[in-house]
Amino acid sequence: MHTLPRTSRPSRPAIRVLVVDDSVLVRQAARELLDAQPDIRVIDVAFDPIHAMERMQQEWPDVIVLDLEMPRMDGLSFLRKLMAERPTPVVVCSSLVGSGAQAGIDALAAGAVSLIPKPKLGVRQFFEDESLSIVAAVRAAAQARMGQMRRLPPTPLPAKAVAKEPQLRQPITAGGERIIALGASTGGTQALETLLTALPERMPGIVIVQHMPDGFTKMFARRLDSLCTLQVREAQHGERVLPGVVLIAPAGRQMRLVREAGGYAVDVIDGPVINRHRPSVDCLFGSVARAAGRNAIGVLMTGMGDDGALGLKEMFDAGAMTVAEAEESCVVFGMPREAIRRGAARQVVPLPGIANALQEWCRSGALAAT
């Protein structure tokens, strides 16, 4: 098992966790792992959501670790019921969310804080190998402010009949030189959906890093594409960044912006982990600073940790417009707070105002170019 950082018993109350899974082995392994942490206490385990609801009447958990495939009530139905009645941080740990399955996207849309793909076999070894990420997910979930989670409707079932092809559209700004870079983590899937669906089609190219498990960025991009007037897709190596197009960095790979004749493109590479993440917001933002300088705007949104704070400061120093999401709208005010602390943010804007801030920036550039 990986060595987990241990500290003295914290003075504040331990994170109370309820594990809901129909597998005895999973319940045992999860309890052993989480109870071994000085800041976490498993208050109980439940074999299905009905049992969980009975237990929760006695003591309400701070975080729920939830499987999706269970008897009597499936985990997704329980998640939606929970978010409608008493929003509580949920980490979905299920074999149904592996390899970018639709169930994972639906769970995030319903309000899950994070996803952990669980294998059908070798569960105990899985809990040993992934102990660091599982404990980190629970700790991050405990910091989530559920009142800021935007519970979203399921992805519309009717798919678009014709796949969108890259098309050069006239952006708001003159010359197509401007670029928008966004970074997010915990709570970001909902925040990005809120932001992107509020933007018009005529925008400069947009590049995004959203921390997600492997396989999920393609499904996430498809969901956004079905909802937005902008074109949204998972980025491919060497792809040009075009007005009206949103490129999302693939999970498990680094993405950098590069300057080329007539505009920008993205390098999608198997680079090293940066600031504990691949893709890393720091990696993207740093490349945007070098490639676009003052022609860029960077927005660092909700998320745990500090990924993106250094990159946003690089953009700031290069003359770019830089924005940090305000604490009042963040699910986890970690990444934006660190950027603000480092003096990297020229503006601090709550989520409902970010779309307007982007459009104002675009309009100011267009005026300056005339």
Backbone torsions as a table, in degrees:
resi	resn	phi	psi	omega
1	MET	NA	141.3	176.3
2	HIS	-60.6	147.3	176.9
3	THR	-77.4	122.0	-179.7
4	LEU	-95.4	142.2	178.2
5	PRO	-63.3	129.9	-178.2
6	ARG	-121.3	141.0	178.1
7	THR	-129.0	175.5	174.8
8	SER	-66.5	158.8	-179.0
9	ARG	-55.1	120.9	-174.8
10	PRO	-66.1	153.1	179.6
11	SER	-75.3	-30.0	179.5
12	ARG	-82.1	159.7	-177.1
13	PRO	-59.5	145.3	178.3
14	ALA	-67.7	154.9	176.4
15	ILE	-69.4	121.1	-179.2
16	ARG	-88.0	122.0	-174.3
17	VAL	-119.3	137.6	171.6
18	LEU	-114.9	125.2	178.8
19	VAL	-100.4	125.4	-178.4
20	VAL	-121.2	108.0	-177.3
21	ASP	-160.1	140.3	-177.5
22	ASP	-82.1	-4.0	179.1
23	SER	-92.7	123.7	177.0
24	VAL	-60.5	-41.0	-178.4
25	LEU	-62.6	-43.2	179.2
26	VAL	-64.4	-44.2	-179.7
27	ARG	-60.9	-41.3	179.5
28	GLN	-66.8	-47.3	-177.4
29	ALA	-64.5	-41.5	179.6
30	ALA	-65.4	-41.7	-179.4
31	ARG	-64.4	-44.6	-179.4
32	GLU	-61.1	-44.7	-178.4
33	LEU	-65.3	-49.6	-173.5
34	LEU	-73.9	-38.0	179.2
35	ASP	-67.2	-19.7	179.3
36	ALA	-75.8	-10.8	-179.2
37	GLN	-88.2	137.5	-176.0
38	PRO	-67.6	-21.0	-176.0
39	ASP	-107.5	11.8	-178.1
40	ILE	-130.7	139.7	176.1
41	ARG	-134.8	121.2	175.9
42	VAL	-80.2	111.1	-177.2
43	ILE	-76.6	-25.5	177.4
44	ASP	-177.5	169.8	171.7
45	VAL	-124.6	150.5	-178.4
46	ALA	-135.5	143.6	-176.2
47	PHE	-86.9	-10.3	173.7
48	ASP	-164.9	170.2	-176.7
49	PRO	-61.5	-32.8	179.3
50	ILE	-63.5	-46.1	176.6
51	HIS	-61.9	-40.0	179.9
52	ALA	-61.3	-43.2	-178.6
53	MET	-65.1	-35.4	176.1
54	GLU	-64.4	-42.9	-179.2
55	ARG	-67.8	-35.9	-176.2
56	MET	-70.3	-17.2	175.2
57	GLN	-69.4	-22.2	180.0
58	GLN	-89.3	-40.5	179.0
59	GLU	-152.6	122.4	-176.7
60	TRP	-84.9	131.2	-178.6
61	PRO	-78.7	158.6	171.9
62	ASP	-82.0	-32.1	-178.9
63	VAL	-141.8	141.5	174.6
64	ILE	-115.5	128.9	171.8
65	VAL	-99.0	116.9	-164.0
66	LEU	-125.6	129.6	167.9
67	ASP	-83.3	162.2	178.9
68	LEU	-104.9	-28.2	-175.4
69	GLU	-102.6	100.2	-176.7
70	MET	-145.9	160.5	179.1
71	PRO	-75.8	163.5	175.6
72	ARG	69.2	-46.2	174.5
73	MET	-150.5	129.5	179.2
74	ASP	-75.3	158.9	-174.6
75	GLY	-64.4	-35.1	-179.4
76	LEU	-66.6	-40.4	176.7
77	SER	-63.8	-40.8	177.5
78	PHE	-63.5	-41.9	179.8
79	LEU	-60.4	-46.1	-179.7
80	ARG	-65.2	-38.9	177.9
81	LYS	-64.5	-43.8	-179.4
82	LEU	-61.7	-45.7	-177.8
83	MET	-68.2	-28.7	178.8
84	ALA	-76.5	-32.0	-173.4
85	GLU	-100.7	-44.3	-179.5
86	ARG	-154.1	85.6	-175.3
87	PRO	-53.9	127.1	-177.0
88	THR	-138.5	139.2	180.0
89	PRO	-59.1	130.0	-178.8
90	VAL	-127.3	128.2	170.2
91	VAL	-103.5	114.5	179.3
92	VAL	-84.2	121.3	178.0
93	CYS	-123.1	101.6	-170.0
94	SER	-154.4	148.9	174.4
95	SER	-71.0	-17.1	-178.9
96	LEU	-76.5	-11.1	-178.6
97	VAL	-105.1	14.8	178.4
98	GLY	-77.2	151.8	173.7
99	SER	54.6	39.3	173.5
100	GLY	71.2	27.9	-178.5
101	ALA	-62.5	151.2	-179.4
102	GLN	-59.5	-31.2	-179.7
103	ALA	-59.0	-35.1	178.5
104	GLY	-67.8	-43.1	177.9
105	ILE	-63.8	-40.5	178.4
106	ASP	-64.3	-37.7	179.5
107	ALA	-66.1	-41.8	177.3
108	LEU	-64.1	-42.0	178.8
109	ALA	-64.2	-31.7	-179.8
110	ALA	-77.1	-13.9	176.6
111	GLY	123.9	4.4	176.2
112	ALA	-62.0	140.4	-179.5
113	VAL	-76.3	-39.3	-179.7
114	SER	-156.5	167.0	-178.7
115	LEU	-122.4	139.7	173.0
116	ILE	-128.4	106.8	177.0
117	PRO	-65.5	126.9	-176.9
118	LYS	-113.2	133.9	178.6
119	PRO	-73.6	156.9	176.6
120	LYS	-76.0	-28.7	-179.9
121	LEU	-121.3	160.6	177.9
122	GLY	65.8	40.8	-173.7
123	VAL	-65.8	-44.5	-177.7
124	ARG	-62.6	-41.0	176.9
125	GLN	-63.8	-37.0	177.7
126	PHE	-59.9	-43.8	-179.9
127	PHE	-67.4	-28.0	174.9
128	GLU	-74.7	-46.9	-176.8
129	ASP	-67.3	-36.3	-174.6
130	GLU	-104.5	21.0	-175.2
131	SER	-58.8	-41.4	-178.7
132	LEU	-62.1	-46.5	-177.3
133	SER	-70.6	-33.9	179.5
134	ILE	-67.9	-47.3	179.2
135	VAL	-64.1	-41.1	178.7
136	ALA	-62.5	-38.2	179.5
137	ALA	-65.1	-40.3	178.4
138	VAL	-66.1	-43.6	179.2
139	ARG	-64.0	-40.3	178.2
140	ALA	-65.2	-41.4	-179.9
141	ALA	-62.3	-36.7	-179.2
142	ALA	-64.0	-22.6	179.5
143	GLN	-88.5	-10.2	-175.2
144	ALA	-68.1	135.0	175.3
145	ARG	-96.1	100.0	-170.0
146	MET	-67.1	-19.7	176.3
147	GLY	-64.8	-18.5	179.2
148	GLN	-94.8	-7.1	178.9
149	MET	-71.9	127.6	179.2
150	ARG	-97.2	105.1	-178.2
151	ARG	-77.4	122.0	-168.3
152	LEU	-109.1	153.8	178.2
153	PRO	-69.3	156.8	177.4
154	PRO	-58.3	157.4	176.6
155	THR	-57.7	133.0	178.0
156	PRO	-56.1	134.6	-176.8
157	LEU	-70.7	-42.9	-178.9
158	PRO	-65.1	114.8	179.1
159	ALA	-80.8	157.3	177.4
160	LYS	-67.8	136.9	-173.6
161	ALA	-68.8	-33.1	-177.4
162	VAL	-122.4	127.2	178.8
163	ALA	-65.1	140.8	-179.0
164	LYS	-73.9	137.9	173.7
165	GLU	-105.2	148.9	177.9
166	PRO	-58.6	128.6	177.6
167	GLN	-132.3	137.3	178.3
168	LEU	-80.2	114.6	178.0
169	ARG	-110.2	157.5	176.8
170	GLN	-74.0	116.8	179.3
171	PRO	-77.4	173.1	176.2
172	ILE	-62.3	-38.4	-177.3
173	THR	-87.9	158.5	178.5
174	ALA	-80.3	142.8	171.5
175	GLY	84.3	-10.5	177.9
176	GLY	65.4	21.3	-176.1
177	GLU	-83.7	-20.5	-172.8
178	ARG	-80.0	154.6	-177.3
179	ILE	-144.0	143.9	178.4
180	ILE	-115.3	129.5	178.5
181	ALA	-122.1	129.7	-178.3
182	LEU	-122.9	143.9	176.2
183	GLY	-137.9	138.4	-177.9
184	ALA	-156.5	162.3	176.2
185	SER	-139.3	-118.3	-175.8
186	THR	-57.5	125.1	-177.2
187	GLY	84.7	-3.2	-174.3
188	GLY	-73.2	-29.2	-179.2
189	THR	-62.1	-42.8	178.1
190	GLN	-70.5	-41.0	-178.4
191	ALA	-65.0	-42.3	179.3
192	LEU	-65.4	-38.2	176.9
193	GLU	-62.8	-43.1	177.8
194	THR	-60.3	-43.4	-177.9
195	LEU	-70.1	-52.2	-172.4
196	LEU	-67.6	-33.6	178.3
197	THR	-71.3	-14.1	178.5
198	ALA	-92.1	-4.3	-177.4
199	LEU	-95.4	144.4	177.0
200	PRO	-76.8	169.3	-178.2
201	GLU	-67.2	-34.0	-175.6
202	ARG	-86.1	80.6	177.6
203	MET	-131.4	155.9	170.2
204	PRO	-60.9	165.9	177.1
205	GLY	-59.4	146.0	-176.6
206	ILE	-124.7	131.8	176.0
207	VAL	-120.3	140.3	-171.4
208	ILE	-136.1	139.7	161.8
209	VAL	-115.6	122.0	173.0
210	GLN	-125.1	121.0	179.4
211	HIS	-65.7	120.4	179.0
212	MET	-148.4	157.5	174.9
213	PRO	-65.7	159.1	178.2
214	ASP	-53.6	136.4	175.0
215	GLY	94.0	-13.5	-172.4
216	PHE	-93.4	-19.7	-176.6
217	THR	-67.3	-33.5	178.7
218	LYS	-65.4	-44.6	178.4
219	MET	-67.0	-37.9	178.3
220	PHE	-63.4	-42.8	178.2
221	ALA	-62.8	-40.0	178.9
222	ARG	-64.3	-39.2	178.0
223	ARG	-61.9	-48.7	-179.5
224	LEU	-63.0	-38.5	179.8
225	ASP	-61.5	-33.3	-179.6
226	SER	-74.7	-15.1	-174.5
227	LEU	-109.5	-22.0	-171.1
228	CYS	-101.5	154.5	168.6
229	THR	-76.0	-25.7	172.9
230	LEU	-69.7	153.8	169.8
231	GLN	-82.1	131.9	-178.4
232	VAL	-129.4	129.9	176.7
233	ARG	-155.0	162.5	173.7
234	GLU	-71.2	134.0	-175.2
235	ALA	-70.0	148.4	173.7
236	GLN	-117.9	150.3	-178.2
237	HIS	-58.5	130.1	177.4
238	GLY	84.1	-0.2	-177.3
239	GLU	-70.1	138.5	177.2
240	ARG	-74.2	147.5	176.0
241	VAL	-95.6	114.4	-173.0
242	LEU	-114.8	151.8	173.9
243	PRO	-56.1	140.3	179.2
244	GLY	79.2	5.2	-176.8
245	VAL	-119.8	136.2	177.7
246	VAL	-112.0	125.3	178.2
247	LEU	-113.0	123.2	-179.4
248	ILE	-104.0	128.8	-179.7
249	ALA	-61.6	131.4	178.5
250	PRO	-64.8	139.8	175.5
251	ALA	-59.1	138.6	177.5
252	GLY	85.4	2.2	179.6
253	ARG	-135.4	154.1	176.2
254	GLN	-91.2	147.5	177.6
255	MET	-128.0	132.7	178.8
256	ARG	-127.9	146.0	174.2
257	LEU	-89.2	136.0	177.6
258	VAL	-128.9	147.5	177.3
259	ARG	-85.7	136.4	173.8
260	GLU	-138.9	172.4	-177.7
261	ALA	-56.9	121.5	176.2
262	GLY	85.3	3.6	179.1
263	GLY	159.6	-138.8	-174.7
264	TYR	-132.3	158.7	171.6
265	ALA	-140.8	173.3	177.9
266	VAL	-118.4	138.2	168.0
267	ASP	-96.4	122.8	176.3
268	VAL	-112.5	111.7	-167.8
269	ILE	-131.1	160.7	174.4
270	ASP	-88.3	60.2	-177.2
271	GLY	-80.7	174.0	-179.7
272	PRO	-70.6	160.7	174.0
273	VAL	-64.1	134.0	178.8
274	ILE	-122.5	126.3	-178.5
275	ASN	52.2	41.2	176.8
276	ARG	72.4	10.9	-175.2
277	HIS	-136.0	148.3	170.5
278	ARG	-148.5	102.3	10.8
279	PRO	-78.3	156.3	-179.9
280	SER	-114.9	135.8	175.1
281	VAL	-64.8	-38.5	177.5
282	ASP	-56.9	-43.4	-179.9
283	CYS	-61.3	-48.7	-179.2
284	LEU	-64.3	-51.7	-175.8
285	PHE	-62.1	-39.5	178.6
286	GLY	-61.7	-40.7	179.2
287	SER	-69.2	-34.6	177.2
288	VAL	-65.5	-40.3	177.3
289	ALA	-58.2	-43.0	-177.6
290	ARG	-74.6	-37.6	-174.4
291	ALA	-84.4	-33.9	-171.5
292	ALA	-117.4	-24.6	178.6
293	GLY	55.0	-126.0	-176.2
294	ARG	-74.4	-5.2	177.1
295	ASN	-85.2	8.2	-176.4
296	ALA	-118.3	157.9	167.6
297	ILE	-128.7	133.9	178.0
298	GLY	-116.5	137.8	179.4
299	VAL	-126.8	119.2	177.4
300	LEU	-103.0	121.1	-170.9
301	MET	-110.6	-171.7	-175.2
302	THR	-49.0	141.3	177.1
303	GLY	164.7	153.8	179.1
304	MET	-86.8	146.6	176.6
305	GLY	95.1	-153.8	-176.9
306	ASP	-133.5	12.6	178.5
307	ASP	-59.9	129.0	-179.7
308	GLY	102.9	-22.9	-178.1
309	ALA	-65.7	-45.3	178.4
310	LEU	-65.1	-43.9	-179.9
311	GLY	-63.6	-38.6	178.4
312	LEU	-66.1	-35.6	176.2
313	LYS	-65.9	-36.7	175.6
314	GLU	-62.8	-41.1	177.1
315	MET	-64.2	-43.2	177.5
316	PHE	-56.4	-48.6	-177.9
317	ASP	-66.2	-25.9	179.1
318	ALA	-84.7	0.2	177.1
319	GLY	95.3	5.6	-179.8
320	ALA	-74.1	158.4	168.4
321	MET	-76.7	135.3	-178.3
322	THR	-131.2	137.6	-175.9
323	VAL	-132.7	136.1	171.0
324	ALA	-114.3	137.7	177.1
325	GLU	-66.2	137.2	-178.6
326	ALA	-70.5	151.0	-178.1
327	GLU	-57.8	-35.8	-174.4
328	GLU	-60.6	-23.0	-179.1
329	SER	-110.8	-5.8	-177.8
330	CYS	-75.3	139.9	168.7
331	VAL	-71.4	-44.5	172.7
332	VAL	-131.8	116.4	-176.7
333	PHE	-91.1	65.1	-179.2
334	GLY	-106.0	-64.3	-178.2
335	MET	-60.8	-48.5	178.6
336	PRO	-63.6	-39.0	179.5
337	ARG	-59.5	-42.5	-179.3
338	GLU	-66.7	-37.0	177.4
339	ALA	-64.3	-42.4	178.3
340	ILE	-63.4	-42.3	-178.9
341	ARG	-60.7	-34.8	-178.1
342	ARG	-85.2	1.5	-179.2
343	GLY	72.7	28.3	-176.0
344	ALA	-90.9	-13.0	-173.3
345	ALA	-105.0	121.4	174.0
346	ARG	-77.3	-29.4	178.2
347	GLN	-134.0	147.4	172.4
348	VAL	-120.3	116.8	-168.9
349	VAL	-132.6	131.2	174.1
350	PRO	-67.3	156.1	-175.0
351	LEU	-49.9	-46.9	-178.2
352	PRO	-60.0	-18.6	-178.6
353	GLY	-99.9	-5.2	-175.1
354	ILE	-68.5	-39.7	178.5
355	ALA	-59.2	-43.6	177.8
356	ASN	-64.9	-39.7	178.8
357	ALA	-61.5	-41.5	178.4
358	LEU	-63.6	-43.9	-178.4
359	GLN	-69.3	-36.0	175.9
360	GLU	-63.7	-41.5	177.7
361	TRP	-61.7	-42.1	178.2
362	CYS	-63.3	-44.4	-178.6
363	ARG	-65.7	-39.6	179.1
364	SER	-63.4	-34.8	177.2
365	GLY	-69.1	-38.2	179.6
366	ALA	-64.9	-40.2	179.7
367	LEU	-65.9	-40.3	-178.1
368	ALA	-66.1	-27.9	-176.5
369	ALA	-82.8	-14.0	-177.0
370	THR	-90.5	NA	NA
